[in-house]
Amino acid sequence: MTTTPMRIVHCVRSPIGGIFRHIRDLATAQTEAGHDVGVICDSSTGSTFDNRLVEELKSTLSLGLERFPMQRQLTFQDLSATHALYRHVRDLRPDILHGHGAKGGAYARLIGSVLRLRGNRTARVYCPHGGSLHYDPNRFEGRVYHTLERILGRLTDGIVFVSDYEAAAYESKVGRPRAKTRMVYNGLTPSEFKPVEVGPDAGDFLYIGMLRDLKGTDLFIEALYNIRLKTGTAPSAHIVGEGPDEEKYRRMVGMLGLDKAVTFHGALPAPEAFHLGKTIVVPSRAEAMPYIVLETVAAQRPLIATRVGGIPEIFGRYADRLIEPGNIGKLTVAMENALVDPAQMTADARELGSCLAETFSVELMSDRITTLYQELKGLKTAETSPAGATAAAGGLSRNQSVYARSSNR
């Protein structure tokens, strides 16, 4: 399909984890399609592993990749950061300013609005990636962030949700969006849809992800301890990842006497990490559409995961295999069962992995998002009705289809 070239700038605070994987894949696909693409992200975040990925992406972007200091929480420094970002974005003259995550989305919509006031037709696009939607609406912090989301919603032209769950959470916590919306699943490349064999010295379990309580790293360690209490022997386990709570987890492993059973590795590419463990455990308390679950299923590796965010949408008709989030008892039992019957875990993994490729592809992800850009710029009419469009994204619930029709009025 021939498209009119656009100037696209992606803005995100933290260039790490799944959110940056999404941006890397999207920016690469858009560049290959002939668009001019740039990325803006925080200069103070990221390990050596993360920064290497940032530099690799930078070399491919015609509009460059620039880094500015961005704080995670709301601070007075946001004023100076916004001004510096504005000057940079203004000079790039973007057709599309796409903000990712709460902070990136705020910068993109505020700066895009100023550009529009000055006569530019910059389209302001936002993708929450969970972000502020993870906050409890009944707590003060949640009320603050959701109020800010409602205000920024008036400055938004298009919203991309990466899961049905995320769209429903936005509507219930923020309100029905005024902007044109799309539900677009995260996608993988064709090369990722192949089995990955376990290594000869693999441990019993593998945790891959950011090291923070939201991802349930503490629950993973506690479940290992519970199994040791019951059997007398702790399963061998590997923890792959980095994050703000890493030192806390290292202390926790020591206090529970799991030093000989648990090995920390830092960040590694998922295919490399898969060789380390027989069963991957994703004990998250909250998610949007986690890449690690997609990557694990595509690699046909045995998986224990929680019923949060968009994970049930990945599992589809196999969603009954998911466990309750935050329930250490059920997580422990699931891990015990994996130790008892590894053959069944392997069979389940193969069954689940066989039905993923068509729905969760980078090509479909890029096409759906770029089509939204074109509609916002008046470069292309909608490729199908909203109900049909949602079906093309892999299928939504009945409520989400109604939601899509009303939000595209």
C-alpha positions in Angstrom: 0.0 0.0 0.0 1.4 3.4 -1.0 1.2 6.0 1.6 2.0 9.7 1.8 5.3 10.2 3.7 4.9 11.8 7.1 7.2 13.3 9.7 6.6 11.3 12.9 8.1 12.0 16.4 7.7 9.5 19.3 8.1 10.8 22.8 8.6 8.6 25.9 10.1 9.2 29.3 11.8 5.9 30.1 13.6 4.1 27.2 13.4 0.7 28.8 11.3 -2.4 28.9 8.2 -3.2 26.8 7.2 0.4 26.1 10.5 1.1 24.4 10.4 -2.3 22.5 7.0 -1.1 21.1 8.5 2.3 20.0 11.6 0.6 18.5 9.5 -1.8 16.4 7.0 0.9 15.4 9.7 3.5 14.5 11.7 0.9 12.5 8.6 -0.2 10.6 7.6 3.4 9.8 11.1 4.2 8.7 11.1 1.2 6.3 7.7 2.4 5.0 9.3 5.7 3.9 8.4 8.0 6.8 10.8 10.4 8.5 10.9 9.3 12.2 12.4 10.7 15.3 12.4 9.7 19.0 12.7 11.7 22.2 13.4 10.1 25.6 14.8 10.6 29.1 18.6 11.1 29.4 18.9 9.8 33.0 17.2 6.4 32.6 18.6 3.1 31.3 21.3 0.6 31.9 24.2 -0.3 29.6 21.9 -2.9 28.0 19.1 -0.3 27.5 21.4 2.4 26.2 22.9 0.0 23.6 19.4 -0.5 22.2 18.8 3.3 22.2 22.0 3.8 20.2 21.1 1.1 17.7 17.8 2.7 17.0 19.3 6.2 16.8 21.4 5.3 13.8 18.3 4.4 11.8 16.2 7.5 12.3 16.2 10.4 9.9 14.9 12.8 12.5 17.3 11.5 15.1 17.0 10.4 18.7 17.5 13.1 21.4 17.5 12.7 25.1 16.4 15.2 27.7 16.1 14.9 31.5 12.6 13.9 32.4 11.4 13.1 35.9 9.1 10.2 36.6 6.9 12.2 39.1 5.4 15.6 38.6 7.9 18.3 39.6 8.7 21.9 38.8 11.5 20.7 36.6 8.8 19.7 34.2 8.4 23.3 33.2 12.0 23.7 32.0 11.9 20.2 30.4 8.8 21.1 28.5 10.4 24.3 27.1 13.5 22.4 26.0 11.5 19.7 24.4 9.2 22.2 22.7 12.2 23.9 21.0 13.5 20.6 19.7 10.1 19.4 18.5 9.3 22.7 16.8 12.4 22.5 14.7 11.5 18.9 13.6 8.2 20.1 12.2 6.3 16.9 12.9 3.1 15.9 11.2 2.5 13.4 14.1 3.6 13.8 17.7 3.0 10.5 19.4 3.4 10.3 23.2 3.9 7.0 25.0 3.2 6.5 28.7 1.8 9.1 31.1 4.8 11.5 31.0 5.6 11.1 27.3 1.9 11.5 26.5 1.7 14.7 28.6 4.7 16.3 26.9 3.5 15.3 23.4 0.0 16.7 23.8 1.1 19.9 25.5 3.8 20.6 22.9 1.5 19.6 20.1 -1.2 22.0 21.3 1.3 24.9 21.4 2.4 24.0 17.8 -1.2 24.0 16.7 -1.8 27.4 18.3 1.1 28.6 16.2 -0.5 27.4 12.9 1.0 23.9 12.6 -1.3 20.9 11.9 0.5 18.5 14.2 -1.7 15.6 15.2 -1.4 14.7 18.9 -1.5 10.9 19.5 -1.3 9.2 22.9 -0.7 5.6 24.0 -1.0 5.0 27.8 0.8 1.6 27.9 -0.8 1.2 31.3 0.9 4.2 33.0 -1.5 6.3 35.0 -4.2 3.7 34.4 -2.5 1.4 37.0 -3.3 3.9 39.8 -6.3 3.2 42.1 -9.0 5.8 41.4 -10.0 5.8 45.0 -6.6 6.9 46.3 -5.4 10.5 46.2 -2.6 9.9 43.7 -4.9 8.1 41.4 -7.5 10.9 41.5 -4.7 13.4 40.6 -3.4 11.5 37.6 -6.8 10.6 36.3 -7.9 14.3 36.5 -4.8 15.3 34.6 -5.7 12.6 32.0 -9.2 14.0 31.6 -7.7 17.5 31.0 -5.2 16.2 28.5 -7.9 14.3 26.8 -9.2 17.6 25.5 -5.8 18.1 23.8 -5.7 14.7 22.1 -6.5 13.8 18.5 -6.0 10.1 18.6 -5.5 7.4 21.2 -3.9 4.0 20.7 -4.8 1.3 23.3 -2.6 -1.8 23.3 -5.3 -4.1 24.8 -9.1 -4.3 25.4 -8.3 -4.1 29.1 -6.5 -0.8 28.7 -9.4 0.7 26.7 -11.8 -0.3 29.4 -9.6 1.0 32.2 -9.3 4.4 30.5 -13.1 4.6 30.1 -13.8 3.6 33.7 -11.0 5.7 35.4 -10.7 8.7 33.0 -13.9 8.7 30.9 -15.0 8.1 27.4 -12.4 9.7 25.1 -13.3 12.5 22.7 -10.4 11.5 20.4 -10.5 9.0 17.6 -9.3 5.6 19.1 -7.7 2.4 17.9 -7.1 -0.8 19.8 -3.8 -2.2 18.5 -2.0 -5.2 20.0 1.7 -5.2 20.5 3.4 -7.3 17.8 6.4 -9.6 17.3 8.5 -10.1 14.2 8.1 -13.3 12.2 11.5 -14.6 13.4 10.3 -14.7 17.0 7.6 -17.3 16.2 9.8 -20.4 16.6 10.4 -22.8 19.5 13.4 -22.0 21.8 14.9 -25.0 23.4 15.9 -25.0 27.1 19.7 -25.0 27.9 21.4 -28.1 29.3 22.0 -26.4 32.7 18.7 -24.6 32.9 17.2 -23.9 36.3 13.7 -24.9 37.3 12.2 -21.4 37.0 13.0 -18.1 35.2 11.7 -14.6 36.0 12.3 -12.0 33.2 11.2 -8.4 33.7 11.6 -5.1 35.5 12.6 -5.6 39.2 9.8 -3.8 41.0 6.8 -4.9 43.1 4.3 -4.1 40.3 5.8 -7.0 38.4 5.6 -9.4 41.3 9.3 -10.2 41.7 8.8 -10.4 45.4 6.0 -13.0 45.0 8.3 -15.1 42.7 11.0 -15.2 45.5 8.4 -15.9 48.2 7.0 -18.8 46.2 10.4 -20.3 45.9 10.8 -20.1 49.7 7.4 -21.7 50.2 8.3 -24.7 48.0 11.5 -25.1 50.1 9.5 -25.0 53.3 7.3 -27.8 51.9 9.8 -30.0 50.2 13.1 -29.2 52.0 14.7 -28.1 48.8 14.4 -24.8 47.0 14.0 -25.0 43.2 16.8 -23.4 41.2 15.8 -20.1 39.7 17.2 -17.2 37.6 16.1 -13.6 37.8 16.8 -11.6 34.6 16.2 -7.9 34.6 16.9 -4.6 36.3 14.9 -2.1 38.2 14.5 0.2 41.2 13.9 -2.6 43.7 16.8 -4.9 42.7 18.7 -4.4 46.0 15.6 -5.1 48.0 15.2 -8.4 46.2 18.8 -9.4 46.6 18.4 -8.8 50.4 15.2 -10.8 50.4 16.9 -13.7 48.7 19.7 -13.6 51.4 17.3 -13.3 54.3 15.2 -16.3 53.1 18.4 -18.4 52.6 17.9 -18.8 48.9 21.4 -17.6 47.9 22.4 -20.9 46.4 19.2 -21.4 44.6 18.7 -18.0 43.0 21.0 -16.2 40.5 20.6 -12.6 39.3 21.7 -11.9 35.8 20.8 -8.3 35.0 19.1 -7.5 31.7 19.4 -9.9 28.7 17.6 -10.3 25.4 14.6 -12.6 25.9 15.7 -15.4 23.5 19.0 -15.6 25.3 17.3 -15.6 28.7 14.9 -18.4 27.7 17.8 -20.9 27.8 18.2 -20.3 31.5 14.9 -21.7 32.8 12.5 -24.6 32.2 9.4 -22.6 33.2 9.0 -18.8 32.8 7.0 -17.1 35.6 5.3 -13.7 35.1 3.7 -12.9 38.5 2.7 -9.4 37.7 0.2 -7.4 39.8 -0.6 -5.1 36.9 0.1 -5.1 33.1 -1.1 -3.5 29.9 0.1 -5.9 27.1 3.4 -7.4 28.2 5.9 -8.3 25.6 7.5 -10.9 27.8 4.3 -12.9 27.7 4.1 -12.6 23.9 7.7 -13.5 23.5 7.4 -16.5 25.8 4.3 -17.8 24.1 5.8 -17.3 20.6 8.9 -19.2 21.7 6.7 -22.0 23.0 8.3 -22.0 26.5 6.3 -23.2 29.5 4.7 -20.2 31.2 3.0 -19.4 34.5 1.3 -15.9 34.3 -1.3 -13.9 36.2 -4.8 -12.8 35.0 -4.0 -9.1 34.7 -4.2 -6.4 32.0 -4.1 -7.8 28.4 -2.7 -11.2 29.3 -6.1 -13.0 29.1 -6.3 -11.5 25.6 -3.1 -13.2 24.6 -4.2 -16.5 26.1 -7.6 -16.4 24.5 -9.6 -19.6 25.0 -6.8 -20.8 27.3 -7.2 -17.9 29.8 -8.4 -20.4 32.4 -4.7 -21.4 32.8 -3.9 -17.9 34.3 -3.7 -17.5 38.1 -5.0 -14.8 40.4 -2.6 -11.8 40.7 -1.1 -11.2 44.2 -2.1 -14.6 45.5 1.0 -16.2 46.8 -0.7 -19.5 47.6 -1.9 -20.0 44.0 1.4 -18.9 42.5 3.2 -21.5 44.8 0.8 -24.3 43.8 1.2 -23.4 40.1 5.0 -23.6 40.4 4.8 -26.9 42.3 2.6 -28.4 39.5 5.2 -27.3 37.0 7.9 -29.2 38.9 5.7 -32.3 39.1 4.5 -32.4 35.5 7.0 -30.7 33.1 5.7 -32.7 30.1 2.2 -31.2 30.5 3.7 -27.7 30.8 5.6 -28.2 27.5 2.5 -29.6 25.8 0.4 -26.6 27.0 3.1 -24.2 25.7 3.1 -25.7 22.2 -0.7 -25.6 22.1 -0.8 -21.9 23.1 2.1 -20.9 20.8 0.4 -22.2 17.7 -2.3 -19.6 17.6 -0.5 -16.3 18.2 1.3 -15.2 15.0 -1.6 -13.7 13.0 -2.9 -11.5 15.8 0.3 -10.2 17.4 2.5 -9.1 14.5 4.6 -6.0 14.1 3.4 -5.5 10.5 -0.3 -5.4 11.7 0.6 -3.1 14.6 2.5 -0.6 12.4 -0.2 -0.7 9.7 -3.1 0.0 12.1 -1.3 2.8 13.9 0.0 4.5 10.7 -3.5 4.3 9.3 -4.8 6.2 12.3 -2.1 8.9 11.6 -3.3 9.1 8.0 -6.9 9.5 9.0 -6.0 12.3 11.5 -4.1 14.1 8.8 -6.8 13.6 6.2 -4.5 11.6 4.0 -6.6 8.4 3.9 -10.1 7.5 4.6 -10.8 4.8 7.2 -10.0 1.4 5.8 -13.1 -0.1 7.3 -15.9 0.6 9.7 -14.8 0.9 13.4 -16.4 -2.4 14.2 -14.5 -4.0 11.3 -11.3 -2.3 12.2 -11.4 -3.7 15.7 -11.9 -7.1 14.3 -8.9 -6.7 12.1 -6.8 -6.0 15.3 -7.5 -9.5 16.5 -11.0 -9.2 17.9 -12.5 -7.3 20.8 -15.2 -7.9 23.3 -18.8 -6.8 22.6 -18.4 -3.8 25.0 -15.2 -2.7 23.3 -16.8 -2.8 19.8 -19.6 -0.5 21.0 -17.0 1.7 22.7 -15.0 2.0 19.4 -18.1 3.0 17.4 -19.0 5.7 19.8 -15.5 7.1 20.2 -15.0 7.5 16.5 -18.1 9.6 15.9 
